[in-house]
Amino acid sequence: MKEATVTFSLMAEANLLAGRSAEAARLFRRAYEAADERALLDFQLARVAQRQQQSAEVERHLGAYLE
């Protein structure tokens, strides 16, 4: 993993744990889109959606992650 990917991922994780889901999603996108890691992005966005209690989004992202 590139250093920037790790940094943005850690920042996203901190925001997710702090309840700032929208900022966490933005940072996860920044971390994994640049690294062309679509599967990891879908996994993390499923976690964000779970925090927001958006079950349809959780299923969509987990489905994409598992493909």
C-alpha positions as CSV (number, residue, x, y, z in Angstrom):
1,M,0.0,0.0,0.0
2,K,1.2,3.5,-0.8
3,E,1.9,5.8,2.1
4,A,-1.0,8.2,1.0
5,T,-3.4,5.2,0.9
6,V,-2.5,4.3,4.4
7,T,-2.7,7.8,5.7
8,F,-6.2,8.5,4.2
9,S,-7.4,5.1,5.3
10,L,-6.4,5.8,8.9
11,M,-8.0,9.3,8.8
12,A,-11.2,7.7,7.4
13,E,-11.2,5.1,10.2
14,A,-10.8,7.8,12.8
15,N,-13.7,9.7,11.3
16,L,-15.9,6.6,11.1
17,L,-15.3,5.8,14.8
18,A,-16.0,9.4,15.7
19,G,-19.4,9.2,14.0
20,R,-18.5,11.4,11.0
21,S,-19.7,9.0,8.3
22,A,-19.8,11.4,5.4
23,E,-16.2,12.4,6.0
24,A,-15.1,8.8,6.5
25,A,-16.7,7.8,3.1
26,R,-14.9,10.8,1.4
27,L,-11.6,9.8,2.9
28,F,-12.0,6.1,2.1
29,R,-12.8,7.0,-1.5
30,R,-9.7,9.2,-1.7
31,A,-7.6,6.4,-0.2
32,Y,-8.7,3.5,-2.4
33,E,-9.8,5.1,-5.7
34,A,-6.3,6.4,-6.2
35,A,-4.8,3.0,-5.4
36,D,-7.3,1.3,-7.8
37,E,-8.5,-0.9,-4.9
38,R,-12.3,-1.1,-5.7
39,A,-12.9,-4.1,-3.5
40,L,-11.4,-2.5,-0.4
41,L,-13.3,0.6,-1.1
42,D,-16.6,-1.3,-1.3
43,F,-15.8,-3.1,2.0
44,Q,-15.1,0.2,3.7
45,L,-18.2,1.9,2.2
46,A,-20.3,-1.1,3.5
47,R,-19.0,-0.3,7.0
48,V,-19.9,3.4,6.6
49,A,-23.4,2.4,5.4
50,Q,-23.8,0.1,8.3
51,R,-23.1,3.0,10.7
52,Q,-25.7,5.0,8.9
53,Q,-28.2,2.1,9.1
54,Q,-28.6,1.9,5.3
55,S,-29.0,-1.8,4.9
56,A,-29.6,-1.7,1.1
57,E,-26.2,0.2,0.7
58,V,-24.5,-2.4,3.0
59,E,-25.8,-5.2,0.8
60,R,-24.8,-3.4,-2.4
61,H,-21.3,-2.7,-1.3
62,L,-20.7,-6.1,0.3
63,G,-22.0,-7.8,-2.9
64,A,-19.5,-5.8,-5.0
65,Y,-16.8,-6.6,-2.5
66,L,-17.4,-10.3,-2.7
67,E,-17.5,-10.5,-6.5
